[in-house]
Amino acid sequence: MTTPDDTTPPEPSARPLTVLRAGGGRDINTHVVVRVVVAVVLVGLTALTVGLFIAGVHKNSQIDNLRQHGVPVQVSVTGCMGLLGGSGSNAAGYSCKVALESGGHRYVDALPGDSFYQPGTVLHAVTVAGDPSLITLASTVSGEHASGRVFILPTILLVLLVLFVVFLLLWRQRRMARSSRPAPPA
């Protein structure tokens, strides 16, 4: 009786270790891909347009509210933090927190703007009674007015959206007209 020698190479198996498939990719239906891309563009453009219109209305509403119902208050700067811009290597401004007393309560909120103030600095600001989170410097309110300019970009996007939809409808109509034509006689 012979024993297998550990130094002899094992016999090659008739079965491969792995199976390689040639042409394992799937066929891509370009019509489906185009439809998905068009749908994503339409939804994205619509959401962006609506969002920018809402933001413009909100900004103008806040300006009007501060100008018509604003209450002068004095706020105290609690601290400022530097903001970095671009690649993070240069300063882009500051974000400051201020404290104010309103209705017997103390509120701490962010002050709009990008200026630096030493902690403890007292500033003249304007807030709306009942909404101390809407606050800005008095000098800022005096120079702000509700404006139609906030609607320029959303209007441009709305026009692009309408043109895109019209193009799609015309393209689809032309495509359907071509497919309904009878084939030329042979």
Order of alpha helices (4+ residues) and beta strands (2+ residues): alpha-beta-beta-beta-beta-beta-alpha-alpha
